[in-house]
């Protein structure tokens, strides 16, 4: 059910039509469902025409998770102001000088509109009638608008399926068929264009023994095959954002995969994006334009260095360094035997060299350094009005993992690749029953993965909220996993984007989001489609 924030009860709620926002008057409405913390919506909000005017305005964004919704609401509040003109109070809030509630009270009209646009609703049969009315009221009579979003992906992801297969209710899990809620919105409102995003795992996933992607493509093309009440003449042509070929029922579904690193995103994130255009519209969308992506170091290297903390022990810089010191007494050289890199790694891990690393003493930093990168994608992340950095705090790790992290980062620095378990000395191997299978390459051979400085990162996933083994910082001196802010940068969230909730929830939000800078490029393509509609549409 719809949840109204208690603060909004004191202010009149105005719709986008009622509220006089002249700087958005000509923008296309966009409906964002399964919105998460707002990555896809952020990209559409950033899309602007040659005069700098926004191409889209948010008609409504829907998300059910409480922390993601709070993040979404906060960002919607900021979007009530013209680009780059957020109130000083927002920056005071980021510095800890006031609470969100105090900030909202100071800007009641903007908050009321944000709270009416960013809604916390669980999409499903119980909320269907309510959501139908909301979208109808917000889109109004507009014929040029877009539906965007994607259902939760855990049941489709390869990792998610491996964890859920043992459950008796796996086949009935709602996350297999939440795309039908998206389809019902299509049937209810017949948008001229939609963008559906989901994980690459759809390519191999099955629903009731049938290929998930084949079924989804069929249903999106011909909604009546899944929803009998759909209009008999409602059809959609489905398009890829990277290939000219149009999707039919027997299409190779790999056409829909977008490799984010090919389009300027500093991350090897491979996701499916399906663009649907209503069959009565004779328009073909454009394609994403390739560009070189910045490296991990170019993306996060300007952030202040911080060290990891010690878990399960009293933490201090001295205690932290003492635990690392144990590496130099493990006779790494002899354990690596005849490996070509043995001498260099052993020297780098010698305690005297560890001292020379001049490791940072703090586990967090709010110091914000304005850096002027050459790459357009990175330049857009910086904010000259920002006085403090948020969410840049390292996690604490067990002492044994710290030693594995410093070894792994040192190995990567010396060899140019992240180590497999077979590359670890025996004394640093984790005490897990499947370690030997990992060492022989049968399973989980890359249990500890370094994000290489001179490459794009691997996919930032929600699993980053569980542990940091797959997201080790490239700098041995810091000996840690990525912070929320570093993960957010690799996802191309602006530095002034605030993620609400405990740190675990912040990681989860970042990992599940669509990179805003990729979404912006998609929004530009959608805007071209809507601009091309004939005047009588």
Secondary structure, DSSP 8 states (H G I E B T S, - for coil): --B--GGGGGS----TTTS--GGGTT-EEEEEES-TTSHHHHHHHH-B-TTS-BSEEEEEEEE--HHHHHHHHHHHHHTTS-TT---HHHHHHHTTSS-HHHHHHHTHHHHHHHHHHEEE---SGGGHHHHHHHHHHHHTT-SSEEEEE----TTTSHHHHHHHTTSTTGGG-GGGTTHHHHHHHHHHH--SEEEEEEEGGGGT-EETTEEHHHHHHHHHHSGGGT-TTS-TT--EEEE-SS-SSEE-TT--GGGGEEEGGGBT-SB--EEEEEEEEETT----------B----HHHHHTTS-----EESSS---HHHHHHHHHGGGGS-HHHHHTT-TTHHHHHHHTSHHHHHHT---S-SB--B------SSHHHHTT--TT--B--S-B--EE-HHHHHHHHHHHHHHHHHSS---GGGS-GGGS---TTHHHHHTTSS-TTSS-B--TTS-B----GGGGT-STT-B-S-TTT-SB--HHHHHHHTT--TT----S-HHHHHHHHHHS--HHHHHHHHHHHHHHHHTS-TT-
